[in-house]
Each structure stands twice: as C-alpha cells, then as structure tokens.
Amino acid sequence: MTAELPSPPPWLTPQAQVLAGCLLSNYQRAFATPLIAGLAADASPLLVTQELFAAELVLLAHDGADPSSDPGPRLIYANRAALHLWQRPWRQMVGMPSRLTAEPAERASRCQALIAARAQEAIEGYRGIRIDSRGRRFAIEGARLWTLRNGLGQPCGQAARFSSWWLL
C-alpha cells in the first residue's frame, strides 16, 4: 500500500507556479528591475513560488476584469505578508473581489489608480487607505502597480507590491 502525498498548499500548486513566473517576468518588464533581488534567473518554478510567498514585501494580484465593473476584478494571488496584513487566510482572500481590500470611501480612487496602471502598463508611488477583515484601517505608500500579460502578450490581470504601510 502506498501512501498518498498530501496536496501542496494553494500557493504552491502548478497554477500558482505559473502565476509566480508571470508576476516576476511582468514586474521585470514594467520596472526593469527584479521583483525579488538575488533570485537567480534560472531558479526553479517551485523555488520562485516559495520565495514570492515568503517575501517580506506585500504582493497581491487580481484577474483582468474591468475595475469599474461589478464585482470587478477578483484576487488571484496574495503572499504571506498580504494575508497577514489583511488578516485573512488564503481561501478567504483569493477569489474575493479586490475592491474589498479598500473601504467604500477609498474605492473610487483605487479604481482610478488601477485604470491608470492599465493604461500606462505600470505606475509607482501609489498611496491609499485600506481595510483588513476586522475593520482595521491602514495606509499604504510607495506601491507599484503593473499589468500582467500572458504568454501571448494579452493583458490578464494586475499586480501590486509595497513594503511601506502603517496602522491608522
């Protein structure tokens, strides 16, 4: 009798490994710098995925839905730092409308930033107010937003990374 190996956590699945590669390559294209310094260009997809999830910077991505539509884009990725900041487990964070990361009063400015990032491919220096699952408000500053493109060069989502935030 052979024992079945446990399923990998959702942030290490084959689909997550493809997404991790997409996040890295599109960030490099948008900002001409690596998303994670020191990660070897020939690192395995599994190592890349583990490093992104464990990174200290906050990293989120959502699908390519129109940010001005309802419900708008849904989150397709959140690293450990993002899960901790928003006080949500993976199964609650990934799949939820990304607009819910901001309180209602902040959603219009967030939507405008996403539209600008889509039009320009990437923006940096974004700041805004966000809200976690318990209603705790926090400010983010110096965020970079960029367009994700699939292997055919078609837009398939957007991502954001930041490392500067504080509680309000």
For each residue, the residues with C-beta under 8 A, 3 or more apart:
1:
2:
3:
4:
5:
6:
7:
8: 12 13
9: 12 13 90
10: 13 16 90 91 94
11: 16 49 53 77 79 90
12: 8 9 16 17 46 49 50 53
13: 8 9 10 16 17
14: 17 18
15: 18 19
16: 10 11 12 13 19 20 49 77
17: 12 13 14 20 21 45 46 48 49
18: 14 15 21 22 45
19: 15 16 22 23 61 76 77
20: 16 17 23 24 45 48 49 52
21: 17 18 24 25 45 48
22: 18 19 25 26 148 149 150 156
23: 19 20 26 27 35 52 59 61 77 148 159
24: 20 21 27 28 34 35 36 39 48 52
25: 21 22 28 29
26: 22 23 29 30 146 147 148 149 159
27: 23 24 30 31 33 34 35 144 146 159 161
28: 24 25 31 32 33 34 35
29: 25 26 32 149
30: 26 27 121 122 144 146 147
31: 27 28 122 124 144 146
32: 28 29
33: 27 28
34: 24 27 28 37 39
35: 23 24 27 28 39 52 59 161
36: 24 39 51 52 55
37: 34
38:
39: 24 34 35 36 43 47 48 51
40: 43
41:
42:
43: 39 40 47 48 51
44: 47 48
45: 17 18 20 21 48 49
46: 12 17 49 50
47: 39 43 44 50 51
48: 17 20 21 24 39 43 44 45 51 52
49: 11 12 16 17 20 45 46 52 53
50: 12 46 47 53 54
51: 36 39 43 47 48 54 55
52: 20 23 24 35 36 48 49 55 59 79
53: 11 12 49 50 79 80
54: 50 51 79 80
55: 36 51 52 59 79 80 81
56: 81 163
57: 79 81 161 162 163
58: 79 81 82 85 140 160 161 162 163 165
59: 23 35 52 55 77 78 79 81 82 159 160 161
60: 75 77 78 79 82 98 101 159 160 161
61: 19 23 75 76 77 78 148 157 158 159 160
62: 65 73 74 75 76 98 157 158 159
63: 73 74 76 156 157
64: 73 148 155 156 157 158
65: 62 69 71 72 73 74
66: 69 72 73
67: 72 73 99 110 111 114 115 118
68: 72 111 115
69: 65 66 72
70:
71: 65 74 97 99
72: 65 66 67 68 69 97 98 99 111
73: 62 63 64 65 66 67 97 98 99 114 157 158
74: 62 63 65 71 95 96 97 98
75: 60 61 62 78 93 94 95 96 97 98 101
76: 19 61 62 63 94 157
77: 11 16 19 23 59 60 61 94 159
78: 59 60 61 75 82 83 86 88 90 93 94
79: 11 52 53 54 55 57 58 59 60 82 83
80: 53 54 55 83 84
81: 55 56 57 58 59 84 85
82: 58 59 60 78 79 85 86 93
83: 78 79 80 86 88 89 90 93
84: 80 81 87
85: 58 81 82 132 138 165
86: 78 82 83 93 101 130 132 133
87: 84 132 133 134 136
88: 78 83 92 93 132 133
89: 83 92 93
90: 9 10 11 78 83 93 94
91: 10 94 95
92: 88 89 96 133
93: 75 78 82 83 86 88 89 90 96
94: 10 75 76 77 78 90 91
95: 74 75 91
96: 74 75 92 93 100
97: 71 72 73 74 75 100
98: 60 62 72 73 74 75 101
99: 67 71 72 73 102 107 110 111
100: 96 97
101: 60 75 86 98 130 131
102: 99 106 107 110 128 129 130 131
103: 106 107 129 130 131 137
104: 107
105: 129
106: 102 103 109 110 128 129 130 131
107: 99 102 103 104 110 111
108: 111 112
109: 106 112 113 128
110: 67 99 102 106 107 113 114 128
111: 67 68 72 99 107 108 114 115
112: 108 109 115 116
113: 109 110 116 117 123 126 128 145
114: 67 73 110 111 117 118 145 158
115: 67 68 111 112 118 119
116: 112 113 119 120 123
117: 113 114 120 121 122 123 126 145 146 147 158
118: 67 114 115 121 147 155 158
119: 115 116
120: 116 117 123
121: 30 117 118 146 147
122: 30 31 117 144 145 146 147
123: 113 116 117 120 126 144 145 146
124: 31 142 143 144 145
125: 142 143
126: 113 117 123 140 142 143 144 145 160 162
127: 139 140 141 142 143
128: 102 106 109 110 113 139 140 143
129: 102 103 105 106 137 138 139 140 168
130: 86 101 102 103 106 137 138 139 140 165
131: 101 102 103 106 135 136 137 138
132: 85 86 87 88 135 136 138
133: 86 87 88 92
134: 87
135: 131 132
136: 87 131 132 167
137: 103 129 130 131 167 168
138: 85 129 130 131 132 165 166 167 168
139: 127 128 129 130 165 166 168
140: 58 126 127 128 129 130 143 162 164 165
141: 127 162 164 165
142: 124 125 126 127 162 163 164
143: 124 125 126 127 128 140 160 161 162
144: 27 30 31 122 123 124 126 160 161 162
145: 113 114 117 122 123 124 126 158 159 160
146: 26 27 30 31 117 121 122 123 158 159 160
147: 26 30 117 118 121 122 155 157 158
148: 22 23 26 61 64 155 156 157 158 159
149: 22 26 29 153 154 155 156
150: 22 153 154 156
151:
152:
153: 149 150
154: 149 150
155: 64 118 147 148 149
156: 22 63 64 148 149 150
157: 61 62 63 64 73 76 147 148
158: 61 62 64 73 114 117 118 145 146 147 148
159: 23 26 27 59 60 61 62 77 145 146 148
160: 58 59 60 61 126 143 144 145 146
161: 27 35 57 58 59 60 143 144
162: 57 58 126 140 141 142 143 144 165
163: 56 57 58 142
164: 140 141 142
165: 58 85 130 138 139 140 141 162
166: 138 139
167: 136 137 138
168: 129 137 138 139
